[in-house]
Structures are given as C-alpha cells and as structure tokens.
C-alpha cells in the first residue's frame, strides 16, 4: 500500500464543507421548520412507513416479538439507510477538502496535548476512516525518520483506541441516534467522549513510559514525555 500524496491546499470551501458536516451531525436543526430540517442527519435518514399489526398497533417492516438470527437480520437491514447516508456525507465532505481543513485545525493541538508532532496530522485524519491507510502512513513516517520510536508508540496508541472512529460511529453507532434524539442528547456528544478517551489513553501511556524511563533508562529510549 502506498502512502497518500501530500494534501492539497485548504481553501475556504474546505472549511465550509467541514462546518456543513459539523452542523448536520450536531442535531442543531433537528426541530428546524420547513426545509431547514434537511440540515439534520436524522431528518435525512427518515423513517419507515407503518404497518398495521393484528393487535391494532402499528409497526414497521421489522415487526414485533422477533427473536434470534431472523430478528437480527431485520434489525441489520434497518441500519442500512443511516449507514448509507452517513458514509455518503463523509465522502462528499472529504471530496471538498473538509477533512483536510479538519487536519489543519487539529494539528496545532497535537504537540501540547499529546507530544505528537503535527506531521502525524494527516495520518490521524486517515485513521478516523480507515485502519490500513493510517497504519501504512505511520510506518512511512517512521521509516523516513520523521518520527522516532517514542512518538510512533504514542501515535499508535492514539489510533488503536477506537480506530476508524468516524466510519464505525456513524455506521454501527447510528443504531442509537434515534434513541439519543428522543433523550435530547446531541449526536456529537458521544463522539467527543470517544476523542477524550483517545487523548487520555495517549497521556496515560506517556506517564507509563516516563516512569519506565526512570527505572530502566537503558531500555526505554526515543524521546522525552
């Protein structure tokens, strides 16, 4: 697998695309009137039509009282619309440079928060969508001498925790979006919690390495925490 070419220049359109994604997934327009509600992810996902059950209650195609593999299959089918819409939005935003804009905004935070150089920013953005691409880019950074073993260890910890974050969250996690909306919890709140845990994991590893460096300086090398 080859490493991706250097990112193109970030334009105002890239930031606009990023803002569009943040607004759409935030739930800010969930109760907006008229066509403005189309800026909400759940509105775009929509709902299934109702079927009348023998007991007089309405239900959608999955029905009620199912069990085991057959009910699991119907449940999986009910997730497809949300997955398709979510991944489609992410692909469109990426095409307009929205993820590159996110990279530029995130990079200045890496060094003070995690002691990881900003050159890892593109690989981090890639890791939000795919595991293989980010792993190849990290390997290339290390082989080219742009990051040392210590920085690679921290960066791998950042990726390992909830890797493929965006794809998995808006894919599998979309099953909970409707319940979150009913509870009044914005969609982006659990996503922020995931990123917080990722950053906490990196800093806990920094602490472990620092303690190990003090006890075994001849073994643990490759930078300061």
C-alpha positions as CSV (number, residue, x, y, z in Angstrom):
1,X,0.0,0.0,0.0
2,X,1.4,3.4,-1.0
3,X,1.3,6.4,1.2
4,X,-1.1,9.2,0.1
5,X,0.4,12.2,-1.6
6,X,0.7,15.5,0.3
7,X,-2.6,17.2,1.0
8,X,-3.8,19.9,-1.4
9,X,-4.2,23.5,-0.3
10,X,-7.1,24.1,2.1
11,X,-9.5,26.7,0.8
12,X,-12.4,28.5,2.3
13,X,-14.6,25.9,0.6
14,X,-12.9,23.2,2.7
15,X,-13.8,24.9,5.9
16,X,-17.3,25.4,4.7
17,X,-17.6,21.7,4.0
18,X,-16.3,20.9,7.4
19,X,-18.8,23.3,9.0
20,X,-21.6,21.7,7.0
21,X,-20.7,18.3,8.4
22,X,-20.5,19.5,12.0
23,X,-23.9,21.2,11.7
24,X,-25.5,18.2,10.1
25,X,-24.3,15.7,12.7
26,X,-24.8,18.1,15.6
27,X,-28.6,17.9,15.6
28,X,-28.8,21.7,15.7
29,X,-31.5,21.6,13.0
30,X,-33.5,18.7,14.4
31,X,-36.5,20.8,15.1
32,X,-36.0,23.5,12.5
33,X,-39.1,24.5,10.5
34,X,-39.6,23.6,6.8
35,X,-36.7,22.8,4.5
36,X,-34.2,23.8,7.2
37,X,-34.8,20.4,8.8
38,X,-32.9,18.8,5.9
39,X,-29.7,20.0,7.5
40,X,-30.3,17.4,10.3
41,X,-28.9,13.9,9.9
42,X,-31.9,12.1,11.4
43,X,-34.3,14.0,9.1
44,X,-32.3,12.9,6.0
45,X,-32.3,9.3,7.3
46,X,-36.1,9.5,7.7
47,X,-38.3,6.7,9.0
48,X,-40.0,3.6,7.7
49,X,-43.7,3.5,6.9
50,X,-46.1,2.0,9.4
51,X,-47.8,-1.4,9.0
52,X,-51.0,-2.4,11.0
53,X,-50.4,-5.3,13.2
54,X,-53.2,-7.8,14.1
55,X,-53.4,-6.4,17.6
56,X,-54.3,-3.0,16.2
57,X,-50.9,-1.4,16.9
58,X,-48.7,0.0,14.1
59,X,-45.2,-1.2,13.4
60,X,-42.6,-1.0,10.6
61,X,-41.3,-3.9,8.5
62,X,-39.2,-5.4,11.3
63,X,-42.4,-6.3,13.2
64,X,-42.6,-7.1,16.9
65,X,-41.7,-10.0,19.0
66,X,-38.9,-11.3,16.8
67,X,-36.0,-13.4,18.1
68,X,-32.6,-14.8,17.3
69,X,-31.0,-14.7,13.8
70,X,-34.0,-13.7,11.8
71,X,-34.8,-10.7,14.0
72,X,-31.1,-9.8,14.0
73,X,-31.2,-9.8,10.2
74,X,-34.2,-7.5,10.1
75,X,-32.5,-5.2,12.6
76,X,-29.4,-5.1,10.5
77,X,-31.5,-4.1,7.5
78,X,-33.0,-1.2,9.4
79,X,-29.5,0.2,9.9
80,X,-28.6,0.4,6.2
81,X,-30.2,3.7,5.5
82,X,-28.4,5.5,8.3
83,X,-25.1,3.9,7.3
84,X,-25.5,4.8,3.6
85,X,-26.4,8.5,4.4
86,X,-23.6,8.9,7.0
87,X,-20.9,7.5,4.8
88,X,-22.1,9.4,1.8
89,X,-22.0,12.7,3.7
90,X,-18.4,11.9,4.9
91,X,-17.3,11.1,1.4
92,X,-18.8,14.3,0.0
93,X,-17.2,16.4,2.7
94,X,-13.8,14.7,2.1
95,X,-14.1,15.4,-1.6
96,X,-14.5,19.1,-0.9
97,X,-11.5,19.1,1.4
98,X,-13.4,19.2,4.6
99,X,-11.2,16.5,6.2
100,X,-8.0,18.4,5.2
101,X,-9.5,21.5,6.9
102,X,-10.0,19.4,10.0
103,X,-6.4,18.3,9.8
104,X,-5.1,21.9,9.7
105,X,-7.2,22.8,12.7
106,X,-6.3,19.7,14.7
107,X,-2.5,19.8,14.0
108,X,-1.6,22.6,16.5
109,X,-3.2,20.6,19.3
110,X,-1.1,17.5,18.9
111,X,2.2,18.7,20.4
112,X,0.9,20.4,23.6
113,X,-1.8,17.8,24.3
114,X,0.0,14.5,23.3
115,X,3.6,15.3,22.5
116,X,3.0,14.0,18.9
117,X,4.4,16.1,16.0
118,X,2.0,17.8,13.7
119,X,3.3,15.8,10.8
120,X,1.1,13.0,12.0
121,X,-2.0,15.0,11.5
122,X,-2.8,13.6,8.0
123,X,-2.4,10.0,9.2
124,X,-4.6,10.8,12.2
125,X,-7.4,12.1,9.9
126,X,-7.0,9.0,7.8
127,X,-7.3,6.8,10.9
128,X,-10.7,8.2,11.5
129,X,-11.9,6.5,8.4
130,X,-9.7,3.5,7.7
131,X,-7.2,1.5,9.7
132,X,-5.0,0.2,6.9
133,X,-4.2,3.5,5.3
134,X,-3.3,5.1,8.6
135,X,-1.0,2.2,9.5
136,X,0.8,2.4,6.2
137,X,1.3,6.2,6.6
138,X,2.6,5.8,10.2
139,X,5.1,3.2,9.0
140,X,6.3,5.5,6.3
141,X,6.8,8.4,8.7
142,X,8.9,6.2,11.0
143,X,10.9,4.7,8.2
144,X,11.7,8.1,6.8
145,X,12.9,9.3,10.2
146,X,10.2,11.9,10.6
147,X,9.0,10.4,13.9
148,X,11.0,8.4,16.4
149,X,10.1,5.2,18.2
150,X,8.6,7.1,21.2
151,X,6.4,9.3,19.0
152,X,5.3,6.2,17.0
153,X,4.3,4.4,20.2
154,X,2.2,7.3,21.3
155,X,0.6,7.7,17.9
156,X,-0.2,4.0,17.6
157,X,-1.9,4.2,21.0
158,X,-4.0,7.2,19.7
159,X,-5.1,5.2,16.6
160,X,-5.6,1.8,18.4
161,X,-8.2,3.3,20.7
162,X,-11.5,3.4,18.6
163,X,-9.7,3.3,15.3
164,X,-11.8,4.0,12.2
165,X,-13.8,6.4,14.5
166,X,-16.0,8.2,12.0
167,X,-16.8,5.2,9.9
168,X,-17.7,3.0,12.9
169,X,-19.5,5.7,14.9
170,X,-21.8,6.8,12.0
171,X,-22.1,3.2,10.9
172,X,-22.7,0.9,13.8
173,X,-23.4,3.8,16.2
174,X,-26.2,5.1,14.0
175,X,-28.4,2.5,15.7
176,X,-28.6,4.7,18.8
177,X,-29.1,8.0,17.1
178,X,-32.9,7.8,17.3
179,X,-32.8,7.0,21.0
180,X,-30.3,9.8,21.6
181,X,-32.6,12.2,19.8
182,X,-35.5,11.2,22.0
183,X,-33.4,11.7,25.1
184,X,-32.3,15.1,23.9
185,X,-28.6,14.1,23.6
186,X,-26.8,15.7,20.5
187,X,-25.2,13.1,18.2
188,X,-21.8,14.7,18.6
189,X,-21.6,14.3,22.4
190,X,-20.6,10.6,22.5
191,X,-18.2,11.3,19.7
192,X,-16.5,13.9,21.8
193,X,-16.3,11.4,24.6
194,X,-14.6,8.9,22.3
195,X,-12.0,11.5,21.4
196,X,-11.5,12.4,25.0
197,X,-10.8,8.8,25.9
198,X,-8.3,8.5,23.0
199,X,-6.4,11.5,24.2
200,X,-6.5,10.2,27.8
201,X,-5.1,6.9,26.6
202,X,-2.1,8.6,25.0
203,X,-1.3,10.6,28.1
204,X,-1.6,7.6,30.3
205,X,0.9,5.9,28.1
206,X,3.2,8.9,28.3
207,X,3.1,8.6,32.1
208,X,3.8,4.9,31.9
209,X,6.8,5.5,29.6
210,X,8.1,8.2,31.8
211,X,8.0,6.0,34.9
212,X,9.7,3.2,32.9
213,X,12.4,5.5,31.7
214,X,13.3,6.4,35.2
215,X,13.6,2.8,36.3
216,X,15.1,1.4,33.1
217,X,16.8,4.3,31.2
218,X,19.0,1.8,29.2
219,X,15.9,0.1,27.7
220,X,13.3,2.8,27.1
221,X,14.6,5.4,24.6
222,X,13.4,7.6,21.8
223,X,12.3,10.9,23.2
224,X,11.0,12.6,26.3
225,X,7.5,12.6,27.6
